[in-house]
Amino acid sequence: MSDVPPVPQQQHIPNYQPQYGPTEPQTSKLAIAAFICGLVFCIPILTPLAAITLGVIALIVIASSNGRTKGNGFAISGIILGLLVGVGQIWMTTSAFSLVTEMASGPARRVMKGLEDKAYSQVRNVLATGADQVTDEQLDAFRSIVEDNCGKLISVGFDWYGQGVMASPQAGNMTNPFAPNMNAAQVFPISMEFEKGTFVGAIDLVPNPNPPTNPNFSNIFKVTNVSIIINSNPVRMIPVPAANAPNSAPAVDVIDDGESDLVEDEDSEVGDDA
């Protein structure tokens, strides 16, 4: 027998692979942000748009994460809230613009239509105390100037650019039309479309001391004056003394260049005849 010990067989030890359990999916931060933006409606346009945008991006990220990210509910809720809040804000903004427009254009429309029809008694029904003492001759003079220079009235609206506000004799005391003081006089810029073009002006309003049983934004005020800019001059329904006007332009007398030349020619002819 040999005294040499047998060579031990090398044992194969398999590589150890650690085993991990399934990973818990994480909630998408984008989805949470979309939900929060949908709840915050104090910033118009921005937060609804952010909620919709973040919600859509979150859904795309979640779908491509192979189950590692969750939060579909938050993302979808953010999108829905963003849409609802956005539509509500648009509706409220449109309604506010409509109310402001009707507040100014409603009384102006009634005054201008009454003048056009020579229904001066109806015009006085819209005028405030004091302003309703205007004479038929003054109303007719204003109507004639507007008719000669502008033509027939087509429509009256709110002048969002505010170009005609300086035509008002109260222009220096104008308050913010978007936050009206119900106890003070208000000046609103208006835009009037006539046959001969669009003219801007202003309407002066004061609170109606005896509002009707069913008041609306077109009859809670009374009119103290209506002004329109013609040939760069403010023409006012109720003439205002120059000392009380914000500028030195004539209150009612508007003569264009053609009429001025005609008056000069007539004066010359009279002088020659003499």
Contacts in CASP RR format, 6 or more apart in sequence:
PFRMAT RR
TARGET T0000
AUTHOR 0000-0000-0000
METHOD contacts of the structure
MODEL  1
MSDVPPVPQQQHIPNYQPQYGPTEPQTSKLAIAAFICGLVFCIPILTPLA
AITLGVIALIVIASSNGRTKGNGFAISGIILGLLVGVGQIWMTTSAFSLV
TEMASGPARRVMKGLEDKAYSQVRNVLATGADQVTDEQLDAFRSIVEDNC
GKLISVGFDWYGQGVMASPQAGNMTNPFAPNMNAAQVFPISMEFEKGTFV
GAIDLVPNPNPPTNPNFSNIFKVTNVSIIINSNPVRMIPVPAANAPNSAP
AVDVIDDGESDLVEDEDSEVGDDA
23 68 0 8 1.000
25 65 0 8 1.000
25 67 0 8 1.000
25 68 0 8 1.000
25 69 0 8 1.000
25 70 0 8 1.000
26 68 0 8 1.000
26 69 0 8 1.000
26 70 0 8 1.000
27 69 0 8 1.000
27 70 0 8 1.000
27 71 0 8 1.000
27 74 0 8 1.000
28 58 0 8 1.000
28 61 0 8 1.000
28 62 0 8 1.000
28 69 0 8 1.000
28 70 0 8 1.000
28 71 0 8 1.000
28 74 0 8 1.000
28 75 0 8 1.000
30 54 0 8 1.000
30 55 0 8 1.000
30 57 0 8 1.000
30 58 0 8 1.000
30 61 0 8 1.000
30 75 0 8 1.000
31 54 0 8 1.000
31 55 0 8 1.000
31 58 0 8 1.000
31 59 0 8 1.000
31 62 0 8 1.000
31 71 0 8 1.000
31 72 0 8 1.000
31 73 0 8 1.000
31 74 0 8 1.000
31 75 0 8 1.000
32 71 0 8 1.000
32 74 0 8 1.000
33 50 0 8 1.000
33 54 0 8 1.000
33 58 0 8 1.000
34 50 0 8 1.000
34 51 0 8 1.000
34 52 0 8 1.000
34 53 0 8 1.000
34 54 0 8 1.000
34 55 0 8 1.000
34 58 0 8 1.000
34 74 0 8 1.000
34 75 0 8 1.000
34 77 0 8 1.000
34 78 0 8 1.000
34 79 0 8 1.000
35 51 0 8 1.000
35 74 0 8 1.000
35 75 0 8 1.000
35 77 0 8 1.000
35 78 0 8 1.000
35 81 0 8 1.000
37 47 0 8 1.000
37 48 0 8 1.000
37 50 0 8 1.000
37 51 0 8 1.000
37 54 0 8 1.000
37 78 0 8 1.000
37 82 0 8 1.000
38 47 0 8 1.000
38 48 0 8 1.000
38 51 0 8 1.000
38 77 0 8 1.000
38 78 0 8 1.000
38 81 0 8 1.000
38 82 0 8 1.000
38 85 0 8 1.000
39 81 0 8 1.000
40 47 0 8 1.000
41 47 0 8 1.000
41 48 0 8 1.000
41 85 0 8 1.000
41 86 0 8 1.000
41 89 0 8 1.000
44 89 0 8 1.000
44 93 0 8 1.000
45 86 0 8 1.000
45 89 0 8 1.000
47 82 0 8 1.000
47 85 0 8 1.000
48 81 0 8 1.000
48 82 0 8 1.000
48 83 0 8 1.000
48 85 0 8 1.000
48 86 0 8 1.000
48 89 0 8 1.000
49 82 0 8 1.000
51 78 0 8 1.000
51 79 0 8 1.000
51 81 0 8 1.000
51 82 0 8 1.000
51 85 0 8 1.000
52 78 0 8 1.000
52 79 0 8 1.000
52 82 0 8 1.000
52 83 0 8 1.000
54 75 0 8 1.000
54 78 0 8 1.000
55 75 0 8 1.000
55 76 0 8 1.000
55 78 0 8 1.000
55 79 0 8 1.000
56 75 0 8 1.000
56 79 0 8 1.000
58 71 0 8 1.000
58 74 0 8 1.000
58 75 0 8 1.000
59 72 0 8 1.000
59 75 0 8 1.000
59 76 0 8 1.000
61 69 0 8 1.000
62 69 0 8 1.000
62 70 0 8 1.000
62 71 0 8 1.000
62 72 0 8 1.000
62 75 0 8 1.000
96 178 0 8 1.000
99 217 0 8 1.000
100 158 0 8 1.000
100 177 0 8 1.000
100 178 0 8 1.000
100 188 0 8 1.000
101 157 0 8 1.000
101 158 0 8 1.000
102 216 0 8 1.000
102 217 0 8 1.000
102 218 0 8 1.000
103 177 0 8 1.000
103 180 0 8 1.000
103 188 0 8 1.000
103 205 0 8 1.000
103 217 0 8 1.000
103 218 0 8 1.000
103 220 0 8 1.000
103 221 0 8 1.000
104 157 0 8 1.000
104 158 0 8 1.000
104 177 0 8 1.000
104 188 0 8 1.000
104 189 0 8 1.000
104 190 0 8 1.000
104 203 0 8 1.000
104 205 0 8 1.000
105 156 0 8 1.000
105 157 0 8 1.000
105 158 0 8 1.000
105 190 0 8 1.000
106 156 0 8 1.000
106 218 0 8 1.000
107 126 0 8 1.000
107 203 0 8 1.000
107 205 0 8 1.000
107 218 0 8 1.000
107 219 0 8 1.000
107 221 0 8 1.000
107 222 0 8 1.000
107 223 0 8 1.000
108 156 0 8 1.000
108 157 0 8 1.000
108 190 0 8 1.000
108 192 0 8 1.000
108 203 0 8 1.000
108 223 0 8 1.000
108 226 0 8 1.000
109 155 0 8 1.000
109 156 0 8 1.000
109 157 0 8 1.000
110 122 0 8 1.000
110 123 0 8 1.000
110 126 0 8 1.000
111 123 0 8 1.000
111 126 0 8 1.000
111 127 0 8 1.000
111 203 0 8 1.000
111 223 0 8 1.000
111 226 0 8 1.000
111 237 0 8 1.000
112 146 0 8 1.000
112 153 0 8 1.000
112 156 0 8 1.000
112 192 0 8 1.000
112 226 0 8 1.000
113 153 0 8 1.000
114 120 0 8 1.000
114 122 0 8 1.000
114 123 0 8 1.000
115 123 0 8 1.000
115 139 0 8 1.000
115 142 0 8 1.000
115 143 0 8 1.000
115 146 0 8 1.000
115 237 0 8 1.000
116 143 0 8 1.000
116 147 0 8 1.000
116 152 0 8 1.000
116 153 0 8 1.000
118 140 0 8 1.000
118 143 0 8 1.000
120 136 0 8 1.000
120 139 0 8 1.000
120 140 0 8 1.000
123 139 0 8 1.000
124 132 0 8 1.000
124 134 0 8 1.000
126 222 0 8 1.000
126 223 0 8 1.000
127 134 0 8 1.000
127 222 0 8 1.000
127 223 0 8 1.000
127 224 0 8 1.000
128 206 0 8 1.000
128 222 0 8 1.000
128 223 0 8 1.000
128 224 0 8 1.000
129 209 0 8 1.000
129 222 0 8 1.000
130 224 0 8 1.000
131 222 0 8 1.000
131 223 0 8 1.000
131 224 0 8 1.000
131 225 0 8 1.000
131 238 0 8 1.000
134 237 0 8 1.000
134 238 0 8 1.000
138 237 0 8 1.000
138 238 0 8 1.000
138 239 0 8 1.000
138 252 0 8 1.000
139 237 0 8 1.000
141 252 0 8 1.000
142 235 0 8 1.000
142 236 0 8 1.000
142 237 0 8 1.000
142 252 0 8 1.000
145 230 0 8 1.000
145 235 0 8 1.000
145 252 0 8 1.000
145 254 0 8 1.000
146 194 0 8 1.000
146 228 0 8 1.000
146 230 0 8 1.000
146 235 0 8 1.000
149 196 0 8 1.000
149 230 0 8 1.000
149 231 0 8 1.000
149 254 0 8 1.000
149 256 0 8 1.000
150 192 0 8 1.000
150 194 0 8 1.000
150 195 0 8 1.000
150 196 0 8 1.000
150 197 0 8 1.000
150 199 0 8 1.000
150 228 0 8 1.000
150 230 0 8 1.000
151 194 0 8 1.000
151 195 0 8 1.000
151 196 0 8 1.000
152 194 0 8 1.000
152 195 0 8 1.000
153 192 0 8 1.000
153 193 0 8 1.000
153 194 0 8 1.000
154 193 0 8 1.000
154 194 0 8 1.000
154 195 0 8 1.000
155 192 0 8 1.000
155 193 0 8 1.000
156 190 0 8 1.000
156 191 0 8 1.000
156 192 0 8 1.000
156 193 0 8 1.000
157 190 0 8 1.000
157 191 0 8 1.000
157 192 0 8 1.000
158 188 0 8 1.000
158 189 0 8 1.000
158 190 0 8 1.000
158 191 0 8 1.000
159 165 0 8 1.000
159 189 0 8 1.000
159 190 0 8 1.000
159 191 0 8 1.000
159 200 0 8 1.000
159 201 0 8 1.000
161 189 0 8 1.000
161 200 0 8 1.000
162 189 0 8 1.000
162 200 0 8 1.000
163 189 0 8 1.000
163 200 0 8 1.000
163 201 0 8 1.000
163 229 0 8 1.000
164 189 0 8 1.000
164 190 0 8 1.000
164 200 0 8 1.000
164 201 0 8 1.000
164 202 0 8 1.000
164 227 0 8 1.000
164 229 0 8 1.000
165 171 0 8 1.000
165 174 0 8 1.000
165 187 0 8 1.000
165 188 0 8 1.000
165 189 0 8 1.000
165 201 0 8 1.000
165 202 0 8 1.000
166 202 0 8 1.000
166 234 0 8 1.000
166 246 0 8 1.000
166 247 0 8 1.000
167 200 0 8 1.000
167 201 0 8 1.000
167 202 0 8 1.000
167 227 0 8 1.000
167 228 0 8 1.000
167 229 0 8 1.000
167 234 0 8 1.000
167 235 0 8 1.000
167 236 0 8 1.000
168 174 0 8 1.000
168 187 0 8 1.000
168 201 0 8 1.000
168 202 0 8 1.000
168 203 0 8 1.000
168 204 0 8 1.000
168 225 0 8 1.000
168 227 0 8 1.000
168 234 0 8 1.000
168 246 0 8 1.000
169 204 0 8 1.000
169 225 0 8 1.000
169 227 0 8 1.000
169 236 0 8 1.000
169 240 0 8 1.000
169 244 0 8 1.000
169 245 0 8 1.000
169 246 0 8 1.000
170 185 0 8 1.000
170 187 0 8 1.000
170 204 0 8 1.000
170 224 0 8 1.000
170 225 0 8 1.000
171 187 0 8 1.000
171 202 0 8 1.000
171 246 0 8 1.000
172 246 0 8 1.000
173 185 0 8 1.000
173 187 0 8 1.000
174 186 0 8 1.000
174 187 0 8 1.000
175 181 0 8 1.000
175 184 0 8 1.000
175 185 0 8 1.000
175 186 0 8 1.000
175 187 0 8 1.000
177 186 0 8 1.000
177 187 0 8 1.000
177 188 0 8 1.000
177 189 0 8 1.000
180 186 0 8 1.000
182 207 0 8 1.000
183 207 0 8 1.000
185 204 0 8 1.000
185 205 0 8 1.000
185 206 0 8 1.000
185 224 0 8 1.000
186 204 0 8 1.000
186 205 0 8 1.000
186 206 0 8 1.000
186 221 0 8 1.000
187 202 0 8 1.000
187 203 0 8 1.000
187 204 0 8 1.000
187 205 0 8 1.000
188 202 0 8 1.000
188 203 0 8 1.000
188 205 0 8 1.000
189 200 0 8 1.000
189 201 0 8 1.000
189 202 0 8 1.000
190 200 0 8 1.000
190 201 0 8 1.000
190 202 0 8 1.000
190 203 0 8 1.000
191 198 0 8 1.000
191 199 0 8 1.000
191 200 0 8 1.000
191 201 0 8 1.000
192 198 0 8 1.000
192 199 0 8 1.000
192 200 0 8 1.000
192 201 0 8 1.000
192 228 0 8 1.000
199 228 0 8 1.000
199 229 0 8 1.000
199 230 0 8 1.000
200 228 0 8 1.000
200 229 0 8 1.000
201 227 0 8 1.000
201 228 0 8 1.000
201 229 0 8 1.000
201 234 0 8 1.000
202 226 0 8 1.000
202 227 0 8 1.000
203 223 0 8 1.000
203 225 0 8 1.000
203 226 0 8 1.000
203 227 0 8 1.000
204 223 0 8 1.000
204 224 0 8 1.000
204 225 0 8 1.000
204 226 0 8 1.000
204 227 0 8 1.000
205 221 0 8 1.000
205 222 0 8 1.000
205 223 0 8 1.000
205 224 0 8 1.000
206 221 0 8 1.000
206 222 0 8 1.000
206 224 0 8 1.000
207 220 0 8 1.000
207 221 0 8 1.000
207 222 0 8 1.000
208 215 0 8 1.000
208 219 0 8 1.000
208 220 0 8 1.000
208 221 0 8 1.000
208 222 0 8 1.000
209 222 0 8 1.000
211 219 0 8 1.000
211 220 0 8 1.000
212 219 0 8 1.000
224 238 0 8 1.000
225 236 0 8 1.000
225 237 0 8 1.000
225 238 0 8 1.000
225 240 0 8 1.000
226 236 0 8 1.000
226 237 0 8 1.000
227 234 0 8 1.000
227 235 0 8 1.000
227 236 0 8 1.000
227 237 0 8 1.000
228 234 0 8 1.000
228 235 0 8 1.000
229 235 0 8 1.000
230 254 0 8 1.000
231 254 0 8 1.000
231 256 0 8 1.000
232 249 0 8 1.000
233 249 0 8 1.000
233 250 0 8 1.000
233 254 0 8 1.000
234 245 0 8 1.000
234 247 0 8 1.000
234 249 0 8 1.000
234 251 0 8 1.000
235 251 0 8 1.000
235 252 0 8 1.000
235 254 0 8 1.000
236 251 0 8 1.000
236 252 0 8 1.000
239 251 0 8 1.000
239 252 0 8 1.000
240 251 0 8 1.000
242 248 0 8 1.000
242 251 0 8 1.000
245 251 0 8 1.000
255 263 0 8 1.000
END
